[in-house]
Each structure stands twice: as structure tokens, then as C-alpha cells.
């Protein structure tokens, strides 16, 4: 069974074609600048040279058509016929309270996704466009939605409620939802395998640290709390997002800077975080380089970032009354030994002790705690596409 996994943004489409008999990636790629001048595609087939093309892609439907043509092309294709694609799995950012697990897409599901768009106006509309484009190009192929939020639907009320008038939750569903669920689910399951212990016996804290970042408390295989909230803006400081702050800052900045509420929210989402504090970049490699050269603001941004991650780890260790392992994943978590060491430096009270030599890894699975560490420290590369493909296959098998 070959599953096509798609992750649609407002002007982009990332994809992987995965052979589920071996869980191997047959091809992957990215269409960028959809609907914008300079549209281009990079297609990477397994065992063949990369294929790049710049061509107009006015809509996501055009991008999907281009992807399908690339997959069957005699020169850089990987399958003989489009009919070899058994199903499409779609990343959907927000499922609200409607979806606690992945689902086959139907008309009712599409209606629910539209309703969730008000909760994720930057993400869900693009996800919906991608689904509709696939339905048009592959009308007889089953489509599956896999939600960033579904893993967190096991959170108890005490974790997901905000201390606001309760009718806001009843009438508008204002609550914490959490995101990065497919990533947290994958790495926590891989951690159980690495530790050689039953998944449902472990207390794990997963740190997904990239340009977007979140921490998740996983007790007995279930998400019991997570740092992102109603939207991905809550929680950690991130590449360009501010994370947690006093809500009164919104009106204060509106008055001082003469901005509308939406303009301030745009600042919180796109000009804050590590970029805002450092003044250098939202790319941690650039900020780390600047800090190493003595840039005080860059150092302040990194210190703030590490400190907030460590605080959330401590909070979730308290929430679960213990922790067996702390997991680091995503771009920064997988690749920055400096970030892992700095964060773990705050966690000695938990019994975490880092082996410097074992921590000297990039993009690989490792237990980098010392032999006598009471809590394991793990780095595990995430694989959200594989989770989507597995869920898609499981639904089709049923």
C-alpha cells in the first residue's frame, strides 16, 4: 500500500509518498509560492537525482496535479500509475473537540473542519484547500484527516479549561487544545521502545523544539497537559511567537504603538519570540552564532528560551508527580547539543545528569543521560509524516 501524505500551507504543499509494506519513503518534495509569482517544486525520488522546476501554480489543485505528474514521470517518478496510490493522508492543524482520532474524510468531516477554521484561521483553510485539491485530482482515492489536536483530547478538564467565565467555553469552545500532537505521539512511543518499557507504564515529557515549539506531559500513553493553547501562540517563546505573556500587554501595546488588536496579534505571532528579543533572526543557528560572537541580545533570547522550556518541564513533572524521561525533538531539539545541555542544566533536581559525549549527536536517536541519571534524557527525531501514513493505513485496513 502506497500512501501519499500531504501538509498544505497557505502557499505551500509538502508531500511524501510512503510504501507502507516497508514504511520507506519513495519520494518527497515541496511546492512553494503557490498562487505567487515564482512558483516552484522540488521533488526528491528515492535512489534518483532531485528534480526541480519553476512553473506557475495558481492554486493548490495545480500543485497537486504537478506532484502526481512527478510521481509517475518516466525519468524521476517512483510509481507506474496514479492508481498505485491507495490513499491520501492529510495533516490538519485543528480538529477542535470534534475529533479525538484520525478519520476518513466525508462531507460531514469537511463541514466540521470549516467550523474549526475560526480557531485556526492561518492553518485550517489551507488544509481544507489541500484536501479539496486531492479530492478533485484523485476522486476515487480515500482521504484521511490526521489532526494536530487529537492526541491532546485526553487532557482532563483541569488542564484544558481557562479561568474565564464558563459560558465562554460552553458557547465558543474557548479552551486549551494543544498542537504538535502527531509529533508528541510518535516520539513518546519511540521512547518507550528505546527504554524497553510498556508505553502505558511511563511518565514522559516531550519537548518539540523548532521554530514552533511545545512541551507535552504524557502519562501512561495519554497527553495530560501541553503548553500550546487555543492557538499555537500560547506556551514557550518560539522563533517568531511570544508565547506566554500578561494579556494586558495587548491593550498596552495598542495604546502605546497606535495599533489595532489584530496588528498587535500579528506582532505576537510574527515579530516576537527569539526574533523579537535577539533582533537577529528566527533561525536558532543564526542566533546561536551571534551569541557566540558576543551579541548580548542574542544571548538573552537563547537564555529566555531555555529557561522557559525548563520551567514547563518542571511544571509537568509536578503535574504527573514524577517523570521517567525527557524527550527532545524537532529542529532544535534534535540538532542542538547546546540547547539540550542548557535546558537539562536546570533539571538536576529531577535527577537528570547529562553525558557530554553522548549528547554530541545531531538528528539521531540517543539516550544522552549518564548511567546513574535517575531520569533519562533522550533525543528522538520526529516523523509526523509516518504517523499520518500509519493512521491512514489503519483506517483503510478497518
C-alpha positions as CSV (number, residue, x, y, z in Angstrom):
1,X,0.0,0.0,0.0
2,X,1.4,3.4,-1.1
3,X,0.1,6.4,1.0
4,X,0.5,10.0,-0.2
5,X,0.9,12.3,2.8
6,X,0.2,16.0,2.3
7,X,0.8,19.0,4.5
8,X,-0.7,22.1,3.0
9,X,0.1,25.7,4.0
10,X,-1.4,28.9,2.6
11,X,1.1,29.0,-0.3
12,X,2.9,25.7,0.1
13,X,2.4,21.9,-0.2
14,X,4.8,19.4,1.4
15,X,4.4,15.7,0.5
16,X,5.8,12.2,0.9
17,X,4.8,9.0,-0.8
18,X,5.4,6.1,1.6
19,X,5.4,2.4,0.9
20,X,3.6,1.0,3.9
21,X,4.8,-2.5,3.4
22,X,8.3,-1.3,4.5
23,X,7.4,2.2,5.8
24,X,10.0,3.5,3.3
25,X,9.8,6.9,1.7
26,X,9.5,6.5,-2.1
27,X,9.6,10.3,-2.8
28,X,9.2,13.5,-1.0
29,X,9.0,17.2,-2.0
30,X,7.8,20.7,-1.6
31,X,5.8,23.1,-3.8
32,X,6.4,26.7,-2.8
33,X,4.9,30.1,-3.7
34,X,1.5,28.6,-4.8
35,X,-0.6,31.5,-6.1
36,X,2.5,33.8,-6.1
37,X,5.0,34.6,-8.9
38,X,8.0,32.3,-8.9
39,X,6.1,29.1,-8.0
40,X,8.5,26.1,-7.9
41,X,8.7,22.5,-6.9
42,X,11.5,20.4,-5.5
43,X,10.9,16.6,-5.9
44,X,13.3,14.1,-4.3
45,X,12.7,10.5,-5.5
46,X,14.5,7.7,-3.6
47,X,17.6,6.5,-5.4
48,X,17.4,9.2,-8.1
49,X,18.6,12.8,-8.6
50,X,16.4,15.6,-7.3
51,X,14.1,17.2,-9.8
52,X,13.4,21.0,-9.6
53,X,11.1,23.0,-11.7
54,X,9.8,26.6,-11.7
55,X,6.3,26.8,-13.2
56,X,3.1,28.7,-12.5
57,X,0.9,27.1,-9.8
58,X,-2.1,29.4,-9.4
59,X,-3.9,27.1,-7.0
60,X,-3.3,24.1,-4.7
61,X,-5.1,22.0,-7.3
62,X,-2.4,22.9,-9.8
63,X,0.3,21.9,-7.3
64,X,-1.3,18.5,-6.6
65,X,-1.5,17.9,-10.3
66,X,2.2,18.7,-10.6
67,X,3.0,16.4,-7.7
68,X,1.1,13.5,-9.3
69,X,2.8,14.0,-12.6
70,X,6.2,14.0,-11.0
71,X,5.4,10.7,-9.1
72,X,4.7,8.8,-12.4
73,X,7.2,10.6,-14.7
74,X,9.4,8.1,-16.5
75,X,12.6,9.9,-15.5
76,X,12.0,11.0,-11.9
77,X,8.9,9.1,-11.0
78,X,8.6,6.3,-8.4
79,X,5.3,4.6,-9.4
80,X,4.0,3.3,-12.7
81,X,0.5,4.6,-12.4
82,X,-1.6,7.0,-10.2
83,X,-3.8,4.1,-9.3
84,X,-0.8,2.8,-7.2
85,X,-1.7,5.4,-4.6
86,X,-4.0,3.7,-2.2
87,X,-4.9,6.7,0.0
88,X,-4.1,10.2,0.9
89,X,-3.3,11.3,4.5
90,X,-3.7,15.0,5.3
91,X,-2.2,16.9,8.2
92,X,-5.0,19.1,9.7
93,X,-4.0,21.5,12.4
94,X,-7.2,22.0,14.3
95,X,-9.9,19.4,14.9
96,X,-11.5,21.2,17.9
97,X,-13.4,18.9,20.3
98,X,-14.9,17.1,17.3
99,X,-12.0,14.7,16.7
100,X,-10.1,12.6,19.2
101,X,-8.6,10.5,16.5
102,X,-7.9,10.4,12.8
103,X,-10.9,10.0,10.5
104,X,-11.8,9.1,6.9
105,X,-12.9,12.4,5.3
106,X,-16.6,12.8,4.4
107,X,-18.9,15.7,3.7
108,X,-19.7,15.9,7.5
109,X,-16.0,15.9,8.3
110,X,-15.4,18.7,5.9
111,X,-18.2,20.7,7.4
112,X,-16.6,20.3,10.9
113,X,-13.2,21.4,9.5
114,X,-14.8,24.6,8.2
115,X,-16.3,25.2,11.6
116,X,-12.9,24.8,13.2
117,X,-11.4,27.4,10.9
118,X,-12.3,30.2,13.3
119,X,-10.0,28.5,15.8
120,X,-7.1,28.2,13.3
121,X,-7.6,30.8,10.6
122,X,-4.0,30.7,9.5
123,X,-3.9,26.9,9.1
124,X,-7.3,25.1,8.6
125,X,-8.4,26.9,5.5
126,X,-5.1,25.9,3.8
127,X,-5.6,22.3,5.0
128,X,-9.1,22.3,3.6
129,X,-7.9,23.6,0.2
130,X,-5.3,20.8,0.0
131,X,-8.0,18.2,0.8
132,X,-10.3,19.6,-1.9
133,X,-7.5,19.7,-4.4
134,X,-6.7,16.0,-3.8
135,X,-10.4,15.0,-4.0
136,X,-10.6,16.7,-7.4
137,X,-7.4,15.0,-8.7
138,X,-8.0,11.6,-7.0
139,X,-11.8,11.3,-6.8
140,X,-11.8,7.6,-6.1
141,X,-8.9,7.5,-3.6
142,X,-9.8,7.6,0.2
143,X,-8.8,10.7,2.0
144,X,-7.9,10.7,5.7
145,X,-7.5,13.7,8.1
146,X,-4.9,13.4,10.9
147,X,-5.2,16.2,13.5
148,X,-2.5,18.1,15.4
149,X,-5.0,18.5,18.3
150,X,-6.4,14.9,18.6
151,X,-3.7,13.5,20.8
152,X,-4.4,16.1,23.4
153,X,-8.1,15.3,23.6
154,X,-7.3,13.1,26.6
155,X,-6.4,16.2,28.7
156,X,-8.5,16.5,31.8
157,X,-10.8,19.5,32.3
158,X,-8.5,21.0,35.0
159,X,-5.8,21.2,32.3
160,X,-7.7,22.5,29.4
161,X,-10.1,25.0,31.0
162,X,-9.1,28.7,31.1
163,X,-10.1,30.6,34.3
164,X,-12.7,32.7,32.3
165,X,-16.5,32.8,32.5
166,X,-17.5,29.2,31.9
167,X,-20.0,30.3,29.3
168,X,-17.1,31.3,27.0
169,X,-16.2,27.6,26.9
170,X,-19.8,26.5,26.6
171,X,-20.7,28.9,23.9
172,X,-17.5,29.5,22.0
173,X,-15.3,26.4,22.9
174,X,-12.6,28.7,24.3
175,X,-10.1,26.2,25.9
176,X,-6.7,24.8,25.6
177,X,-6.4,22.4,22.6
178,X,-2.7,21.9,22.1
179,X,-0.8,21.2,18.9
180,X,2.2,19.1,17.6
181,X,0.1,16.1,18.7
182,X,1.4,13.7,15.9
183,X,5.0,14.6,16.9
184,X,4.5,14.1,20.6
185,X,2.7,10.8,20.0
186,X,5.4,9.5,17.7
187,X,8.4,10.4,19.9
188,X,6.8,9.2,23.1
189,X,6.0,5.8,21.5
190,X,9.6,5.6,20.2
191,X,10.9,6.5,23.7
192,X,9.0,3.5,25.2
193,X,10.7,1.2,22.7
194,X,14.1,2.8,23.4
195,X,13.6,2.3,27.2
196,X,12.3,-1.2,26.7
197,X,9.2,-0.5,28.9
198,X,5.5,-0.6,28.3
199,X,4.2,2.7,26.9
200,X,1.3,2.8,29.3
201,X,3.7,2.5,32.3
202,X,5.7,5.6,31.6
203,X,5.6,9.3,32.6
204,X,7.2,11.2,29.7
205,X,7.8,14.9,28.9
206,X,8.2,15.6,25.2
207,X,9.8,18.8,24.1
208,X,9.1,19.6,20.4
209,X,11.6,22.5,19.9
210,X,11.7,24.1,16.5
211,X,10.5,27.4,15.0
212,X,7.2,26.4,16.6
213,X,7.7,24.8,19.9
214,X,5.6,23.0,22.6
215,X,6.0,20.7,25.6
216,X,3.7,17.8,26.4
217,X,3.1,15.8,29.5
218,X,2.3,12.2,28.6
219,X,1.2,9.9,31.4
220,X,0.5,6.3,30.6
221,X,0.5,7.0,26.9
222,X,-2.0,9.9,27.2
223,X,-1.5,13.6,26.8
224,X,-2.5,15.1,30.2
225,X,-1.2,18.7,29.5
226,X,0.6,20.7,26.8
227,X,2.0,24.2,26.5
228,X,0.1,25.5,23.4
229,X,-3.4,26.6,23.9
230,X,-6.5,27.8,22.0
231,X,-4.0,28.7,19.3
232,X,-0.3,27.9,18.8
233,X,0.6,31.3,20.3
234,X,0.4,30.1,23.9
235,X,3.3,28.5,25.8
236,X,7.0,28.6,25.0
237,X,8.8,31.5,23.3
238,X,9.3,30.4,19.7
239,X,11.0,31.6,16.6
240,X,8.6,34.5,16.0
241,X,5.9,33.8,18.6
242,X,5.9,35.4,22.0
243,X,4.4,32.5,24.0
244,X,3.0,33.2,27.5
245,X,2.6,36.8,28.5
246,X,0.3,39.1,30.5
247,X,-3.0,39.6,28.5
248,X,-2.9,43.2,29.4
249,X,0.2,43.7,27.2
250,X,-2.2,43.6,24.2
251,X,-4.1,46.7,25.1
252,X,-1.0,48.4,26.5
253,X,0.8,48.0,23.1
254,X,-2.3,49.1,21.2
255,X,-2.3,52.3,23.1
256,X,1.4,53.0,23.1
257,X,2.1,52.0,19.4
258,X,-1.3,53.1,17.9
259,X,-2.0,49.6,16.6
260,X,-5.2,47.6,16.2
261,X,-5.8,44.4,18.2
262,X,-5.2,42.4,15.0
263,X,-1.9,44.3,14.3
264,X,-0.7,43.5,17.8
265,X,-1.6,39.8,17.5
266,X,0.4,39.8,14.2
267,X,3.4,41.2,16.2
268,X,2.9,38.5,18.8
269,X,2.8,35.8,16.1
270,X,5.3,37.1,13.5
271,X,7.8,39.5,15.1
272,X,8.3,38.3,18.6
273,X,9.9,35.3,20.2
274,X,13.6,34.7,19.6
275,X,13.5,37.1,16.6
276,X,12.0,39.9,18.6
277,X,14.3,39.6,21.5
278,X,17.5,39.0,19.6
279,X,16.9,41.3,16.6
280,X,18.9,38.9,14.6
281,X,16.8,36.1,13.2
282,X,14.1,33.5,14.0
283,X,16.6,30.8,12.9
284,X,18.3,29.4,16.0
285,X,21.5,28.7,14.1
286,X,21.9,32.4,13.3
287,X,21.1,33.4,16.9
288,X,23.5,30.9,18.4
289,X,26.2,32.2,16.0
290,X,25.5,35.8,17.0
291,X,25.6,34.9,20.7
292,X,28.9,33.1,20.3
293,X,30.3,36.4,18.8
294,X,29.2,38.3,21.9
295,X,25.8,39.7,20.8
296,X,24.1,40.3,24.2
297,X,20.5,40.4,22.8
298,X,21.1,37.1,21.0
299,X,22.3,35.5,24.3
300,X,19.4,37.0,26.2
301,X,17.0,35.4,23.6
302,X,18.6,32.0,24.0
303,X,18.7,32.2,27.8
304,X,15.0,33.2,27.9
305,X,14.1,30.3,25.5
306,X,16.0,27.6,27.5
307,X,14.6,28.9,30.8
308,X,11.0,28.7,29.7
309,X,11.4,25.2,28.3
310,X,12.9,24.1,31.7
311,X,10.1,25.7,33.6
312,X,7.5,23.8,31.6
313,X,9.4,20.5,32.2
314,X,9.3,21.2,35.9
315,X,5.6,22.1,35.8
316,X,4.7,18.9,34.0
317,X,6.9,16.7,36.3
318,X,4.8,18.2,39.2
319,X,1.6,17.6,37.2
320,X,2.4,13.9,36.8
321,X,4.1,13.5,40.2
322,X,7.2,12.3,38.5
323,X,8.9,11.7,35.2
324,X,10.8,8.8,33.7
325,X,12.3,10.5,30.7
326,X,12.5,13.9,29.0
327,X,12.5,13.8,25.2
328,X,13.9,16.4,22.8
329,X,12.8,16.5,19.2
330,X,12.2,18.7,16.1
331,X,14.8,21.0,14.5
332,X,16.5,22.5,17.6
333,X,15.7,19.5,19.9
334,X,17.3,17.0,17.5
335,X,20.3,19.1,16.4
336,X,21.5,21.4,19.1
337,X,23.5,19.8,21.8
338,X,24.0,23.3,23.4
339,X,20.2,23.7,23.7
340,X,19.7,20.3,25.3
341,X,22.6,20.8,27.7
342,X,21.4,24.2,28.7
343,X,17.8,23.0,29.4
344,X,18.9,19.9,31.3
345,X,21.2,22.2,33.3
346,X,18.1,23.4,35.1
347,X,16.8,19.9,35.8
348,X,19.3,18.5,38.2
349,X,16.7,18.5,41.0
350,X,14.8,15.8,38.9
351,X,17.9,13.6,38.9
352,X,18.9,14.3,35.3
353,X,22.6,14.1,34.6
354,X,24.0,14.7,31.0
355,X,26.8,12.7,29.5
356,X,28.5,15.3,27.3
357,X,30.0,12.8,24.9
358,X,26.6,11.0,24.4
359,X,24.9,14.4,23.9
360,X,27.2,15.2,20.9
361,X,24.7,14.0,18.3
362,X,22.6,15.6,15.6
363,X,19.5,14.1,14.1
364,X,19.9,10.7,15.7
365,X,18.1,8.8,18.4
366,X,20.2,8.8,21.6
367,X,19.9,8.4,25.4
368,X,22.4,11.1,26.5
369,X,21.9,10.8,30.2
370,X,24.7,9.4,32.4
371,X,24.4,5.7,33.5
372,X,23.4,6.8,37.1
373,X,20.9,9.5,36.0
374,X,17.5,9.0,37.7
375,X,15.6,10.4,34.7
376,X,16.6,9.5,31.2
377,X,17.3,12.3,28.7
378,X,16.5,11.3,25.1
379,X,16.8,12.9,21.7
380,X,14.5,11.3,19.1
381,X,14.0,12.6,15.5
382,X,10.3,13.1,14.9
383,X,8.4,11.7,12.0
384,X,4.9,13.2,11.7
385,X,4.5,12.0,8.1
386,X,4.9,8.4,9.2
387,X,2.3,8.8,11.9
388,X,-0.1,10.2,9.3
389,X,0.6,7.3,6.9
390,X,0.2,4.7,9.7
391,X,-3.2,6.2,10.8
392,X,-4.3,6.3,7.1
393,X,-3.4,2.6,6.6
394,X,-5.0,1.6,9.9
395,X,-8.3,3.3,8.9
396,X,-8.2,1.7,5.4
397,X,-7.4,-1.8,6.9
398,X,-10.5,-1.4,9.1
